[in-house]
Amino acid sequence: MIRRIACAFFLLAVSFLCAQEAGLVGTVIDPSGAVVANANITVHNVDTNVERRIITDERGRYSISPLSIGRYALTAEAPGFRTVTVSDIYLTIGQKGVADVTM
């Protein structure tokens, strides 16, 4: 009986912790609309100063998950392009935010 209660508590705790996460996806393009592959993406949690980095794929897409809920700034960098920062990205529980970037 104690084992069942402990197992139920563990499953409840895991589901609660997973629900406190979010994600961020997007596409990086140039001014003509062409995708920018291999762009460096940095996502910075403004409240905790935690950063995550990723590189866009061959279609200019990126996906970062899991992220803690909170306020973020995203920076995109690629050779030959200006650096672009998207500020005031707010992620809530279970959200998959979208931040597309034009360099």
C-alpha positions as CSV (number, residue, x, y, z in Angstrom):
1,M,0.0,0.0,0.0
2,I,2.8,2.4,0.9
3,R,4.6,1.6,-2.4
4,R,1.4,2.4,-4.4
5,I,1.0,5.8,-2.6
6,A,4.7,6.6,-3.2
7,C,4.4,5.7,-6.8
8,A,1.3,7.8,-7.2
9,F,3.0,10.7,-5.5
10,F,6.0,10.4,-7.8
11,L,3.9,10.3,-11.0
12,L,2.0,13.4,-9.8
13,A,5.2,15.2,-9.0
14,V,6.7,14.4,-12.4
15,S,3.6,15.5,-14.3
16,F,3.6,18.8,-12.3
17,L,7.2,19.5,-13.1
18,C,6.8,18.8,-16.8
19,A,3.8,21.1,-16.9
20,Q,6.1,24.0,-15.7
21,E,8.0,23.9,-19.0
22,A,7.6,25.6,-22.3
23,G,9.4,25.7,-25.7
24,L,10.3,28.1,-28.4
25,V,10.4,27.5,-32.2
26,G,10.9,29.7,-35.2
27,T,12.4,30.2,-38.6
28,V,15.2,32.6,-39.6
29,I,15.0,34.3,-43.0
30,D,16.9,37.0,-44.8
31,P,15.2,40.2,-46.2
32,S,14.4,38.4,-49.5
33,G,12.6,35.6,-47.7
34,A,15.3,33.0,-48.2
35,V,16.0,30.8,-45.2
36,V,19.2,31.2,-43.2
37,A,20.7,27.9,-42.4
38,N,23.3,27.5,-39.6
39,A,22.4,30.7,-37.9
40,N,23.4,30.8,-34.2
41,I,20.4,31.2,-31.9
42,T,20.8,32.2,-28.3
43,V,17.8,32.2,-26.0
44,H,18.4,34.1,-22.7
45,N,16.1,33.9,-19.7
46,V,16.0,37.5,-18.5
47,D,15.0,36.5,-15.0
48,T,17.5,33.8,-14.3
49,N,20.3,34.7,-16.8
50,V,20.3,31.1,-18.1
51,E,21.1,30.8,-21.8
52,R,20.5,28.0,-24.3
53,R,22.1,27.9,-27.7
54,I,21.2,26.1,-30.9
55,I,21.9,26.3,-34.7
56,T,19.2,26.5,-37.3
57,D,18.8,23.6,-39.6
58,E,19.0,23.6,-43.4
59,R,15.5,25.1,-43.6
60,G,16.4,27.9,-41.2
61,R,14.3,26.4,-38.4
62,Y,15.1,26.0,-34.7
63,S,13.4,24.4,-31.8
64,I,14.4,24.8,-28.1
65,S,12.7,22.8,-25.5
66,P,12.3,22.4,-22.6
67,L,12.5,26.0,-21.3
68,S,11.4,27.2,-18.0
69,I,8.4,29.5,-18.0
70,G,9.4,33.2,-17.9
71,R,10.7,36.1,-19.9
72,Y,13.2,35.6,-22.7
73,A,15.3,37.5,-25.3
74,L,16.4,35.7,-28.5
75,T,19.5,36.7,-30.5
76,A,20.2,35.4,-34.0
77,E,23.6,35.7,-35.6
78,A,25.0,34.5,-39.0
79,P,28.0,35.5,-41.0
80,G,27.2,38.3,-43.5
81,F,24.0,39.4,-41.6
82,R,23.4,41.9,-38.9
83,T,22.7,40.5,-35.4
84,V,19.0,40.6,-34.5
85,T,17.6,40.5,-31.0
86,V,13.9,39.8,-30.3
87,S,13.0,41.0,-26.8
88,D,10.0,40.5,-24.5
89,I,9.2,36.9,-25.3
90,Y,7.0,35.6,-22.6
91,L,6.6,31.8,-22.2
92,T,3.8,30.3,-20.1
93,I,3.1,26.8,-18.8
94,G,3.0,24.3,-21.6
95,Q,3.3,27.0,-24.3
96,K,5.2,26.4,-27.6
97,G,6.1,30.0,-28.4
98,V,7.0,31.2,-31.9
99,A,9.7,33.7,-32.6
100,D,10.5,34.1,-36.3
101,V,13.5,36.3,-37.2
102,T,14.2,38.4,-40.3
103,M,18.0,39.2,-40.5
